[in-house]
């Protein structure tokens, strides 16, 4: 089991997301937050031997973190070919060090024919939040639920209240795993030269009766 500090360091060593498309709202999840996210998943749903799909994977930091913790089969789905190449390079390095299978898939969810999978344990994603294009997250969320995972973890803006309705329509309940700060690159912060910051929530969507967190007021 990797210690939190070591996992954060390993994730920070990955080739970084180029973040070259404002339109696609490409965010780079920093190593500390990615490690916290992955370890939270492991604590609640035990990643050892699981099949995990990372939707809108970027450089793969979240999915690859799951592989480092013990997920045996990880699929990284990304729309941008240049970014997917970065994810593939990172995946090769992780597979060299860990006993796991990692597949990379190029797909613009909402436009392309989406890959079909069965037996998915966990879906994870940090989707576009709709800063540039309203409802940009909907195709990714709907696709995630369509895979019928046992649980789905979503990192999203704190203001996102619409996730509950989408989850309910797909037969899932929800709970908030944690809240944190997420740093945004300058080009997403009104062209400021300084790094911006926003509040995020990590949602866990689960089948009815499978709540893991006590005293959840959501």
N, C-alpha and C positions, 0 to 999 in steps of 0.2 A: 504494500500500500504506500503510495507516494504521500509524503507530507505536504501540507498546503503550500509552504514556502517553496519547496523543491518543484512542485507541479507548476506554480506560477512562473518560476524561472525557466523551466523547460518550455512552457507555452510562449514565453516572451522571446525565446530563441528562434521560434519559427519565422520563416520568411513572411514579412508583413504584407497586409492587404494594400494594394496600390491605391485604392480609394480614388480612382480617376473619373468616376461617373457620378455627378451630382444627381442626375435624373434617376439613377437606380438607388439613391440614398445609401451608398456603400459606407458602412461603419466598420471601424476596426475595434474589436473588443480587446481591451488590454489584458495582459496576462493575469494580473491579480483578480480582476472581475471574472474572467473566464474560469480560473481555478476555483473560485468561490462557487460559481454556477455549477460546474461539473461535480464538485464534492457534495453540493446540496442534492443533486440528482442521485448520487451514489448512496447518500445517507437515507434517502426516502425510497428509492427503487432498486438499489443494488445493481451496479453496472456489470459485475463479473459475469461473463458469458453471454451478455445480452446483444441483441441486434438493435442498432441505433441509426436513425436517419436524420441527418442534419440538413434542413431545408433552407436554401439561400445561404450556403455554407461559407461564402467568402474565402478566406485563406484556410479555412478548415479548423480554426482554433478550438471551437466548442466540440465538434465531433472528434477531433484528434485528442482532445483532453479526455474524452470518454474512453477512447482506445487505450490511452496511457493508464487509466484507472482499472481497466479490465474488460471493457466491451470486446467481444470476440469478432463482431461483424459490424463495420461502420460504413455507411453510404453518404457521401458528400454530394449534394445537388446544388449546382451553381449556374446562373444564367450567362455570366460574362466569361468568355473563353480565356482571356488573359488572366483573370483572377483564378479560374479553374486550374490553369497551368501552375500557378503558385500553390494551390491546394494539393495538386498531384505531387509536386516536389516535396512539400511538407509531409504528405502521406507516405512517400517512399522512405523518408528518414524515420518516421515513426514505426513503420512496419519492420524496418531493419533492427530496431531495438526492442520491439514488443511483439508478442505472439498474437497477431490479429490479422484480419482481412479488411482492407480499406478500398472501397470502390469510389471513383469520381464519375459524376454524370453531368453533362451539360444539358440544361433544360431551362427555358424561360417559362416558368409556371404561369398559366393564364393565357399563354399564346401557343406554346408547343404541346404536342402530345406528351402527357406525363407518364413516367415509368410506373408500373404497377408492382407492388410487393405484397407479400403475405407474411404472417408470422412476425410482424414488427413489434418489438417490445416498447421502444421509446422513440418519440419524435422530438427533436429539439430545433429551435430556430430563434434568430434575432432578425425579424422581418423588417422591411421598410416601414417607417412609422407614419407615412403620409405627409411628411413635411413638404415634399415637392409635388406629389400626386395623390389626391384624395383616394382613399380605399385601396392603396397600393398593397396593403398587407392581406387583403381578403383572399386572393387566389392561393397564397401560401398557407394561410390558416385553413381554408377549406380543403386543400390538398392534404395537409397534415391530418386532419380529422378523417378524411376518406381512407387513409391507410389503416384506420381502426387500431391504433396503438393502445397498449395498456395504459400508457400515460403520455402526455405531451407537455413539454416545458417551453415557455415562450418568454423571451426577454422583450419588454415593450415599454413605451413611454408611460409614465405614471398617469397621464391624462386619458389613456385608452380605456374607455368604459364599455366599448362595443363588443369586447371579447366575450363577455358573459352571454350575450344573445346568440352569438355564433356557436359557442360551446353548447348551449342548451338545445339549439336546433339540431345539433349533431349527436345529442344524447350524452353529453359529458357534463360533469360537475367541475368545480374549480376551487382552488385555494391559493393564497399568496404565500410564496416560499420566503421571499425576502425583498427588501427595497434597497436601492443603492444609487450611487451617482454614476453617470456614464459620460465620458468625455467625448465631445464632438469636434471634428477637425474644423479649422477656421472657415473653410468654404461652405460649411453648413451653418455658420453663425453670423449671417448677414455680412459675409466677406470681411469680418474682423480678422486681424492678424493674430489674435489670441485664441487659444483653445477654449471652446465653450464647454458647458456642462449642463446636463439635464438629469432629472430624477427618473429612475426606471423601476419597474416591478418585474419580478420573476413569477410567472403564473405556472401552476401545475394543474393541468386538466386531466381528470381521471374519470373512470367509470363510476356510476352511483354505488356508494357503499365502500369505496376504496380511498377515502380521505386518510391522509397520513399526519396532518398537523392538527393538534388540539387547540381549542379556544380560537378557532378561526372565525373572525367576525364578518367575513365577506359573504 
